[in-house]
Amino acid sequence: MNNINENKSFNSGYTDVFTCMGFNEAEVCVHTFNEHSLLYVYSGHMEVNDGNVTEAVESGRCAFIHKGETVRLTVIPAEDECHVMMMTLPRPFLCELYHCQFSGHDIPENGSSIVGHLLPENAATTSLFQSLVPFYEFGMEIPQNLYRLKMTEAILALLTQFPESRQWLFDFSESPLHLLDVVTNPEPAPMKWCKINLEKALLCN
């Protein structure tokens, strides 16, 4: 990936949908997610704490954060680097995908159940996030048609390995949905990261 000392973040041109964050020191962030999000660790180590349980997300693993959750994220670089990709799943897109592909159809319950945020290792998830690396390396925006394809790929991968996620992703299918809920996409609050020393990062759990 690019020079992490520059600490660049990559945005696709769709605000906070695809964001790759680079770190060369241990940092911590307490953040409330206004959309469902996937966090994939390319390098280094990340810990997710929801106030009750701390989960370790190692390189090559992915975590699913529900909309409205407040979690503490701690990143610990390995060999002076840590890269994490955040992919949000906007509600308007979830509504569109549901009504085009899933409305009136059952989603097969053939995945594995998980407790917490850490997703099982899965080739589909790994392939999805690795395919985004070239765009980050070359500083390219993701074309809209490819952006939509990647969003669909992410949701299908999540539903396949974690069918229970349907209750969160498509919660609007069980209750009336106002039109404004579909067209409104509020600006998310920025993630505020604070540097911490490594000993504190390892002991703060």
C-alpha positions in Angstrom: 0.0 0.0 0.0 1.0 3.6 -0.1 3.4 5.3 2.3 1.7 5.1 5.7 3.9 7.9 7.0 1.7 10.2 4.9 -1.3 8.7 6.7 -3.5 9.1 3.6 -7.1 7.9 3.6 -8.6 6.7 0.4 -12.2 7.7 -0.4 -14.0 6.4 -3.5 -15.8 9.7 -4.1 -18.8 8.3 -2.2 -18.5 9.9 1.2 -17.2 7.4 3.7 -18.3 4.3 1.8 -14.8 3.0 1.2 -12.1 4.4 3.4 -8.6 2.9 4.0 -6.9 4.2 7.1 -3.1 3.8 7.6 -1.4 4.0 11.0 2.3 3.8 12.0 1.6 4.1 15.8 -0.9 2.6 18.2 -4.1 4.7 18.2 -7.6 4.4 19.7 -11.0 5.7 18.6 -14.4 5.6 20.2 -17.0 5.9 17.4 -20.7 5.6 16.9 -21.5 4.1 13.5 -24.5 5.6 11.7 -24.5 2.8 9.1 -23.7 -0.9 9.1 -20.0 -1.2 8.5 -17.4 -3.8 7.6 -13.8 -3.3 8.9 -11.1 -5.4 7.2 -7.6 -5.5 8.5 -4.9 -5.6 5.8 -2.0 -5.4 8.1 -1.3 -5.0 11.8 -3.8 -5.7 14.6 -7.2 -4.2 15.6 -9.3 -4.7 18.7 -13.0 -4.0 18.9 -14.6 -3.4 22.3 -18.4 -2.9 22.6 -18.2 -2.1 26.3 -18.6 -5.8 27.3 -16.3 -7.9 25.1 -13.0 -7.2 23.4 -12.4 -9.0 20.1 -9.0 -9.3 18.3 -9.2 -8.7 14.5 -5.9 -9.9 13.0 -4.5 -9.3 9.5 -6.9 -10.8 6.9 -9.9 -10.8 9.2 -13.1 -8.7 9.1 -15.5 -7.4 11.7 -19.2 -6.4 11.2 -20.4 -3.4 13.2 -24.1 -2.8 13.4 -25.8 0.6 12.7 -26.1 2.7 15.9 -23.4 0.8 17.8 -20.7 2.7 19.7 -17.4 0.7 19.9 -13.8 1.4 20.9 -11.3 0.6 18.2 -7.7 0.1 19.0 -5.1 -0.3 16.2 -1.7 -1.7 16.9 0.8 -1.7 14.0 3.0 -4.7 13.1 6.4 -3.6 11.8 5.3 0.0 12.0 2.2 -0.3 9.8 -1.4 -1.0 10.2 -4.0 -0.6 7.4 -7.8 -1.0 7.9 -10.5 -0.6 5.2 -13.9 0.6 6.4 -16.8 -0.2 4.0 -20.2 1.2 5.0 -23.5 -0.3 3.8 -25.8 2.8 3.3 -29.4 2.3 4.1 -30.7 3.6 0.8 -28.6 1.0 -1.1 -29.8 -1.7 1.3 -33.4 -0.7 0.6 -32.8 -0.8 -3.2 -31.0 -4.1 -3.1 -33.7 -5.7 -0.9 -36.6 -4.7 -3.1 -34.8 -5.7 -6.3 -33.4 -9.1 -5.2 -34.8 -10.3 -1.8 -38.3 -9.0 -1.4 -40.6 -12.0 -1.2 -37.7 -14.5 -1.2 -36.2 -16.3 1.6 -32.4 -16.1 2.1 -30.9 -19.6 2.7 -30.0 -20.2 6.3 -26.8 -22.1 5.4 -24.1 -20.0 7.0 -22.4 -20.2 10.4 -23.6 -18.3 13.4 -21.3 -15.9 15.2 -21.4 -14.1 18.5 -20.0 -10.6 18.6 -18.4 -8.7 15.6 -15.6 -10.9 14.3 -16.7 -12.7 11.1 -15.5 -16.2 10.3 -12.6 -16.4 7.8 -14.1 -16.5 4.3 -12.7 -16.5 0.8 -15.5 -14.2 -0.5 -14.7 -11.5 2.1 -11.0 -11.7 1.5 -11.4 -11.5 -2.3 -13.7 -8.5 -1.9 -11.3 -6.4 0.1 -8.1 -7.5 -1.7 -9.7 -6.4 -5.0 -9.9 -2.8 -3.6 -6.1 -2.6 -3.0 -5.1 -1.4 -6.5 -7.5 1.5 -6.3 -6.0 2.6 -3.0 -2.4 2.1 -4.3 -3.0 4.2 -7.4 -5.2 6.8 -5.7 -8.1 6.0 -8.1 -11.7 6.6 -7.6 -14.0 3.5 -7.9 -16.4 3.9 -10.9 -20.0 4.1 -9.9 -21.0 0.8 -11.6 -18.1 -1.0 -9.9 -18.9 0.7 -6.6 -22.4 -0.7 -6.7 -21.1 -4.2 -7.7 -18.7 -4.2 -4.7 -21.4 -3.1 -2.3 -23.6 -5.9 -3.6 -20.7 -8.4 -3.3 -20.1 -7.3 0.3 -23.8 -7.8 1.3 -24.0 -11.2 -0.3 -20.8 -12.3 1.3 -22.1 -11.2 4.7 -25.5 -12.9 4.2 -23.8 -16.2 3.0 -21.5 -16.6 6.0 -23.7 -14.9 8.6 -27.4 -15.2 7.6 -28.5 -13.8 10.9 -27.3 -10.4 9.7 -30.5 -10.1 7.6 -32.4 -9.0 10.7 -30.1 -5.9 10.9 -29.4 -5.2 7.2 -33.1 -5.4 6.2 -34.8 -4.4 9.5 -37.1 -2.2 7.4 -38.7 -5.3 5.9 -40.4 -6.0 9.2 -41.8 -2.5 9.9 -43.2 0.4 7.9 -40.5 2.5 6.2 -40.9 6.2 5.5 -39.7 7.5 2.2 -37.3 9.9 3.9 -35.5 7.0 5.5 -34.6 5.8 2.0 -33.6 9.1 0.4 -31.9 10.7 3.4 -28.2 10.0 3.9 -26.9 12.1 6.8 -23.3 13.1 6.9 -21.4 10.7 9.2 -19.4 12.0 12.2 -15.7 11.8 11.5 -13.6 9.2 13.3 -11.4 10.8 15.9 -8.2 8.8 16.5 -5.9 9.4 19.5 -2.3 8.1 19.7 -1.5 5.9 22.7 1.6 4.1 23.8 1.7 0.4 23.0 1.7 -0.6 26.7 -1.5 1.3 27.2 -3.0 -0.3 24.1 -2.3 -3.8 25.4 -3.5 -3.1 29.0 -6.6 -0.9 28.3 -8.9 -4.0 28.0 
